[in-house]
Amino acid sequence: MSGAPRIAAIDTFHVSVPVRPLADGGIAPYRGSQDPTGVSSAGSLLVAVRADDGTTGWGEMNTGFPAAVDRALMHDWAAPALLGQPVGNVQALIERLDSPYWPHLGRRALASAVETALWDLLGRHLDAPVSTLLGGALRTSIPLAPCLGLTSIEQACGYAVDVLARGHRVLKTKIATDVEEAVERVRAITDVTGGRLRLRLDANQALTRTAAAELATRLAGLPVEYIEQPLPVADVDGMRMLRQRSAVPVAINEDAYLLTGVVDAVRADATDAAVVDLEPAGGIGGLVTLARTAQSLRLPLAHHCGWDLGVKAAAMAHVVAAVPAFTLASDSTYAEHLDDVLERRLEIADGAMRVPQGPGLGITVDEDKVRALAAEES
């Protein structure tokens, strides 16, 4: 694109926003089976890719690395490869970051925030939404599944009643390794909501094959949409046996973070659905490839939530809106975040998130707010 603007700068920001506490009807601290402390703030790495015409594209990711590692990845690896390059061909730009000499490193996943920002920048340059660039939106809004960590059963029931009143029809809840407690939790939520909520039970790989089989048997007749990743990653044989014996559907999550994981699970008849995520997929383009593959395999998808702020949530919404394989509600904690980096927060009504309209991701990032929310870097 000879007349296209060129990439002039890449800036990074580590931001953190508080999450509504359980005491106020929220979800923090949000604990899982292998997380005794829990999460009380949503933290992300924001990446701004700036062009020499004054436009900026935004991306977001939750790397889990120390801030110094994130900065090195962006400033010492991504920036030298992209600065001075014309805005336009996202695939070609990302190929510049994907040297074949280190095939065991998931470089595209590490660059997912940059990749998303490049899509946002391209959409702004072409004056088109990302969903249009992906072939066109099939939906103007996407249903959400609110997420709840390990809590008392009383708190879980209260939250379930609240999300049902807000128009949601699916609730994701963490479960621990105690089968009896998990069954009691599901039954209590079912009773208090009259069975009107489908439940996703996320075990975070913590169950044994025996416990998973017992749990699945005892959940027969209850409104369980699926048990998510009950067994450790790569236990394809265990997932296949569980699915064959299970009275309820099972889904892979961490196993779905690679294209080969989705294909292997389907070939082994080891899953009913997959919970995928933009980051490990390598960004918008990688997520589309993964979703198209799942679609060809007739595997329904839900999008995962990693404490996504408005930038990544908007990117997720554009992909989910444009790709038919996403037939299941998207996991989300967004409604429980007490702040965001956008000038105007994403709209949620009747249990669904409206796909942002306008060029690129259709959002406006408030850079003053970004700086105000910037976490102390270490």
C-alpha positions as CSV (number, residue, x, y, z in Angstrom):
1,M,0.0,0.0,0.0
2,S,2.3,2.8,-1.3
3,G,0.1,5.6,-0.1
4,A,-0.7,4.1,3.3
5,P,0.5,5.7,6.5
6,R,3.4,4.1,8.2
7,I,3.8,2.8,11.8
8,A,5.6,5.5,13.8
9,A,5.5,4.3,17.4
10,I,4.4,1.5,19.7
11,D,3.4,2.4,23.2
12,T,2.5,0.1,26.1
13,F,0.5,0.6,29.3
14,H,-0.1,-1.7,32.2
15,V,-3.5,-0.9,33.6
16,S,-5.6,-2.3,36.5
17,V,-9.2,-1.7,37.4
18,P,-11.0,-2.9,40.6
19,V,-13.6,-5.6,40.4
20,R,-16.9,-5.4,42.3
21,P,-16.5,-7.3,45.6
22,L,-18.8,-10.1,46.7
23,A,-19.9,-8.0,49.6
24,D,-21.5,-5.6,47.1
25,G,-23.1,-8.2,44.9
26,G,-20.0,-8.7,42.7
27,I,-17.5,-11.5,42.2
28,A,-14.2,-10.5,43.9
29,P,-12.2,-12.1,45.1
30,Y,-12.7,-14.5,42.2
31,R,-11.2,-17.9,43.1
32,G,-10.8,-21.1,41.2
33,S,-10.0,-24.7,42.2
34,Q,-6.2,-23.9,42.0
35,D,-6.3,-20.3,43.1
36,P,-6.9,-19.9,46.8
37,T,-6.2,-16.1,46.8
38,G,-8.5,-15.1,44.0
39,V,-8.6,-12.1,41.7
40,S,-9.8,-8.7,42.9
41,S,-8.6,-6.5,40.0
42,A,-8.7,-6.8,36.2
43,G,-5.2,-6.1,34.8
44,S,-4.1,-5.9,31.2
45,L,-1.3,-4.8,28.9
46,L,-2.6,-2.2,26.5
47,V,-0.7,-1.6,23.3
48,A,-1.1,1.5,21.1
49,V,0.2,1.2,17.6
50,R,0.5,4.8,16.2
51,A,0.7,5.7,12.5
52,D,2.4,8.8,11.1
53,D,-1.0,10.2,10.0
54,G,-2.1,10.6,13.7
55,T,-4.3,7.5,13.9
56,T,-3.9,4.9,16.6
57,G,-4.9,1.3,16.9
58,W,-5.4,-0.4,20.2
59,G,-4.8,-4.0,21.4
60,E,-4.9,-5.7,24.8
61,M,-3.7,-8.9,26.4
62,N,-3.1,-10.5,29.8
63,T,0.3,-11.9,29.5
64,G,1.0,-13.0,33.1
65,F,4.6,-11.8,32.8
66,P,6.3,-9.2,34.9
67,A,5.9,-5.7,33.4
68,A,9.6,-5.6,32.4
69,V,9.1,-8.7,30.2
70,D,6.1,-7.2,28.5
71,R,8.0,-4.0,27.9
72,A,10.9,-5.9,26.4
73,L,8.7,-8.0,24.1
74,M,7.0,-4.8,22.8
75,H,9.9,-2.4,22.6
76,D,12.8,-4.7,21.8
77,W,11.1,-7.3,19.6
78,A,7.8,-6.0,18.1
79,A,8.8,-2.3,17.6
80,P,12.0,-2.9,15.6
81,A,10.2,-5.2,13.3
82,L,7.2,-3.0,12.7
83,L,8.3,0.7,12.9
84,G,8.3,2.3,9.5
85,Q,6.2,-0.4,7.9
86,P,3.0,0.6,6.0
87,V,-0.4,0.1,7.7
88,G,-2.5,-2.4,5.8
89,N,-1.5,-6.0,5.5
90,V,-1.8,-7.4,9.0
91,Q,-0.8,-10.9,8.1
92,A,2.4,-9.7,6.5
93,L,3.2,-7.5,9.4
94,I,2.8,-10.3,11.9
95,E,4.9,-12.6,9.7
96,R,7.8,-10.2,10.4
97,L,7.5,-11.2,14.1
98,D,7.4,-14.9,13.4
99,S,10.9,-16.1,12.7
100,P,11.1,-19.8,11.9
101,Y,14.2,-20.4,14.0
102,W,12.3,-20.8,17.3
103,P,9.2,-22.9,16.4
104,H,8.7,-24.0,20.0
105,L,7.9,-20.5,21.1
106,G,4.3,-19.2,20.8
107,R,5.4,-15.9,19.3
108,R,2.0,-15.0,17.8
109,A,0.4,-15.4,21.2
110,L,2.9,-13.0,22.6
111,A,2.1,-10.5,19.9
112,S,-1.7,-10.8,20.1
113,A,-2.1,-7.3,21.5
114,V,0.0,-5.9,18.7
115,E,-2.0,-7.9,16.1
116,T,-5.3,-6.7,17.5
117,A,-4.0,-3.1,17.3
118,L,-3.0,-3.6,13.7
119,W,-6.6,-4.7,12.9
120,D,-8.0,-1.7,14.7
121,L,-5.6,0.6,12.8
122,L,-6.4,-1.0,9.5
123,G,-10.2,-0.6,10.1
124,R,-9.7,3.1,11.0
125,H,-7.6,3.6,7.8
126,L,-10.3,1.9,5.7
127,D,-13.2,3.4,7.7
128,A,-14.7,0.0,8.3
129,P,-15.4,-2.1,11.4
130,V,-13.2,-5.1,12.0
131,S,-16.3,-7.4,11.7
132,T,-16.7,-6.0,8.1
133,L,-13.1,-6.8,7.3
134,L,-13.8,-10.3,8.5
135,G,-16.6,-10.8,6.1
136,G,-19.5,-9.0,7.8
137,A,-21.3,-9.2,11.1
138,L,-23.9,-11.9,11.4
139,R,-25.1,-10.4,14.8
140,T,-25.4,-7.0,16.2
141,S,-25.1,-8.2,19.8
142,I,-23.6,-11.3,21.4
143,P,-25.0,-13.2,24.4
144,L,-22.8,-13.2,27.5
145,A,-22.3,-15.8,30.3
146,P,-21.4,-14.0,33.5
147,C,-18.6,-15.7,35.5
148,L,-18.5,-16.5,39.2
149,G,-15.6,-17.9,41.2
150,L,-15.7,-20.2,44.2
151,T,-18.0,-18.7,46.8
152,S,-20.4,-19.9,49.4
153,I,-23.5,-21.6,47.9
154,E,-25.6,-18.8,49.4
155,Q,-23.6,-16.1,47.5
156,A,-23.7,-18.2,44.3
157,C,-27.5,-18.4,44.5
158,G,-27.8,-14.6,45.1
159,Y,-25.6,-13.9,42.1
160,A,-27.5,-16.3,39.9
161,V,-30.8,-14.6,40.7
162,D,-29.2,-11.3,39.9
163,V,-27.8,-12.3,36.5
164,L,-31.1,-13.9,35.6
165,A,-32.9,-10.7,36.3
166,R,-30.4,-8.9,34.0
167,G,-31.5,-11.1,31.1
168,H,-28.7,-13.6,31.0
169,R,-29.5,-17.3,30.3
170,V,-26.1,-18.8,31.1
171,L,-23.9,-18.6,34.2
172,K,-20.4,-19.9,34.5
173,T,-19.3,-20.9,37.9
174,K,-16.0,-22.4,39.2
175,I,-16.2,-25.7,41.0
176,A,-13.7,-27.3,43.4
177,T,-12.5,-30.9,43.7
178,D,-15.3,-31.8,46.2
179,V,-17.9,-33.6,44.0
180,E,-20.6,-33.4,46.8
181,E,-20.2,-29.6,47.1
182,A,-20.3,-29.1,43.3
183,V,-23.5,-31.1,43.0
184,E,-25.0,-29.2,45.9
185,R,-24.0,-25.9,44.3
186,V,-25.7,-26.8,41.0
187,R,-28.9,-28.0,42.6
188,A,-29.2,-24.9,44.8
189,I,-28.7,-22.6,41.8
190,T,-31.1,-24.6,39.8
191,D,-33.8,-24.4,42.5
192,V,-33.4,-20.7,43.2
193,T,-33.6,-19.8,39.4
194,G,-36.3,-22.3,38.6
195,G,-33.9,-24.1,36.2
196,R,-33.9,-21.0,33.8
197,L,-30.1,-20.7,33.9
198,R,-27.9,-23.1,32.0
199,L,-24.7,-23.6,34.0
200,R,-21.1,-24.0,32.9
201,L,-18.9,-25.7,35.5
202,D,-15.2,-24.8,35.3
203,A,-12.9,-27.2,37.1
204,N,-9.7,-25.7,35.8
205,Q,-8.1,-29.2,35.1
206,A,-8.4,-30.2,38.8
207,L,-10.5,-33.3,38.7
208,T,-9.3,-36.9,38.6
209,R,-11.0,-39.2,36.0
210,T,-12.9,-40.9,38.8
211,A,-14.2,-37.7,40.3
212,A,-15.1,-36.2,36.9
213,A,-17.1,-39.4,36.0
214,E,-18.9,-39.3,39.3
215,L,-19.7,-35.6,39.0
216,A,-21.0,-36.1,35.4
217,T,-23.2,-39.0,36.5
218,R,-24.7,-37.1,39.5
219,L,-25.5,-34.0,37.3
220,A,-27.9,-36.0,35.1
221,G,-31.2,-34.1,34.7
222,L,-29.8,-30.7,35.8
223,P,-29.4,-27.7,33.4
224,V,-25.6,-28.1,32.9
225,E,-24.4,-26.7,29.6
226,Y,-21.0,-28.4,30.0
227,I,-18.3,-29.2,32.4
228,E,-15.3,-27.2,31.3
229,Q,-11.8,-28.7,31.2
230,P,-12.3,-31.1,34.1
231,L,-9.1,-33.1,33.3
232,P,-5.5,-31.9,32.8
233,V,-4.4,-30.7,29.4
234,A,-3.5,-33.4,26.9
235,D,-5.5,-36.1,28.7
236,V,-7.4,-36.8,25.5
237,D,-8.1,-40.5,26.4
238,G,-9.6,-39.4,29.7
239,M,-11.8,-36.8,28.1
240,R,-13.0,-39.3,25.5
241,M,-13.9,-41.8,28.2
242,L,-15.6,-39.1,30.2
243,R,-17.7,-38.0,27.3
244,Q,-18.7,-41.5,26.5
245,R,-19.9,-42.1,30.1
246,S,-21.1,-38.6,30.8
247,A,-24.7,-37.6,31.4
248,V,-23.8,-34.0,30.6
249,P,-21.7,-32.4,27.8
250,V,-18.0,-31.7,28.3
251,A,-15.9,-28.9,26.9
252,I,-12.2,-28.2,26.4
253,N,-10.6,-24.9,27.3
254,E,-6.9,-24.9,27.8
255,D,-6.7,-27.9,25.4
256,A,-8.3,-25.5,22.8
257,Y,-5.6,-22.9,22.9
258,L,-3.8,-24.6,20.0
259,L,-5.4,-25.5,16.7
260,T,-4.0,-29.0,17.0
261,G,-5.7,-29.3,20.4
262,V,-9.2,-28.7,18.9
263,V,-8.6,-31.0,16.0
264,D,-7.2,-33.8,18.2
265,A,-10.1,-33.6,20.6
266,V,-12.7,-33.8,17.8
267,R,-10.9,-36.7,16.1
268,A,-10.8,-38.5,19.4
269,D,-14.5,-37.9,20.1
270,A,-13.3,-36.2,23.3
271,T,-15.4,-33.0,23.5
272,D,-18.8,-31.5,22.8
273,A,-17.6,-27.9,22.6
274,A,-14.5,-25.7,22.9
275,V,-13.8,-22.5,24.9
276,V,-11.3,-20.5,23.0
277,D,-9.5,-17.3,23.5
278,L,-8.1,-14.5,21.3
279,E,-4.7,-14.3,23.1
280,P,-3.4,-17.9,22.8
281,A,-4.9,-18.0,19.3
282,G,-2.5,-15.2,18.3
283,G,-4.9,-12.4,17.9
284,I,-7.9,-11.8,15.7
285,G,-6.6,-13.6,12.6
286,G,-5.5,-16.6,14.6
287,L,-8.9,-16.8,16.4
288,V,-10.7,-16.6,13.1
289,T,-8.6,-19.5,11.7
290,L,-9.3,-21.5,14.9
291,A,-13.0,-20.8,14.7
292,R,-13.2,-21.6,11.0
293,T,-11.5,-25.0,11.7
294,A,-14.0,-25.7,14.5
295,Q,-16.8,-24.8,12.2
296,S,-15.6,-27.3,9.6
297,L,-15.6,-29.9,12.4
298,R,-19.1,-28.9,13.5
299,L,-17.7,-28.0,16.9
300,P,-19.6,-25.2,18.7
301,L,-17.5,-22.5,20.4
302,A,-17.7,-20.1,23.3
303,H,-15.1,-17.3,23.9
304,H,-13.2,-17.4,27.1
305,C,-12.8,-14.4,29.5
306,G,-9.4,-13.3,30.9
307,W,-10.5,-10.3,32.8
308,D,-10.8,-8.4,29.5
309,L,-11.1,-4.6,29.5
310,G,-13.0,-2.8,26.8
311,V,-10.3,-3.1,24.1
312,K,-10.1,-6.9,24.1
313,A,-13.8,-7.3,24.8
314,A,-14.5,-5.2,21.7
315,A,-12.1,-7.4,19.6
316,M,-13.8,-10.5,20.9
317,A,-17.2,-9.1,20.0
318,H,-16.2,-8.4,16.4
319,V,-14.9,-11.9,15.9
320,V,-17.8,-13.6,17.6
321,A,-20.2,-11.5,15.6
322,A,-18.6,-12.4,12.3
323,V,-17.8,-16.1,12.7
324,P,-20.7,-18.6,12.7
325,A,-18.9,-21.2,14.9
326,F,-19.5,-19.0,18.0
327,T,-23.0,-20.4,18.8
328,L,-22.5,-20.3,22.6
329,A,-22.6,-17.3,24.9
330,S,-19.3,-15.6,25.5
331,D,-17.8,-15.7,29.1
332,S,-17.5,-12.3,30.6
333,T,-16.6,-10.5,33.8
334,Y,-16.9,-7.0,32.1
335,A,-20.1,-5.9,33.9
336,E,-18.3,-6.4,37.3
337,H,-15.4,-4.2,36.5
338,L,-15.7,-0.9,38.3
339,D,-14.0,1.1,35.6
340,D,-12.6,0.8,32.0
341,V,-10.2,2.5,29.7
342,L,-12.8,3.6,27.2
343,E,-14.5,7.0,26.9
344,R,-17.8,5.1,26.7
345,R,-18.1,1.6,28.1
346,L,-19.3,-1.2,26.0
347,E,-23.1,-1.6,26.1
348,I,-24.7,-4.6,27.8
349,A,-28.4,-5.0,27.8
350,D,-30.8,-8.0,28.1
351,G,-27.9,-10.4,28.7
352,A,-26.0,-9.4,25.6
353,M,-23.1,-7.1,24.6
354,R,-23.7,-4.8,21.6
355,V,-21.0,-5.1,19.0
356,P,-19.3,-1.7,18.9
357,Q,-20.0,0.3,15.7
358,G,-17.6,2.5,13.8
359,P,-14.2,2.0,12.2
360,G,-11.8,-0.6,13.6
361,L,-12.9,-1.9,16.9
362,G,-15.5,0.9,17.1
363,I,-14.2,2.1,20.5
364,T,-12.5,5.3,21.7
365,V,-9.7,4.8,24.3
366,D,-9.4,7.6,26.9
367,E,-5.6,8.0,27.2
368,D,-6.0,10.2,30.2
369,K,-7.9,7.4,31.9
370,V,-5.3,4.8,30.7
371,R,-2.6,6.8,32.5
372,A,-4.7,7.3,35.6
373,L,-5.3,3.5,35.8
374,A,-1.7,2.6,35.0
375,A,-0.5,0.0,37.4
376,E,2.9,0.5,39.1
377,E,5.4,-1.2,36.9
378,S,8.0,-3.5,38.3
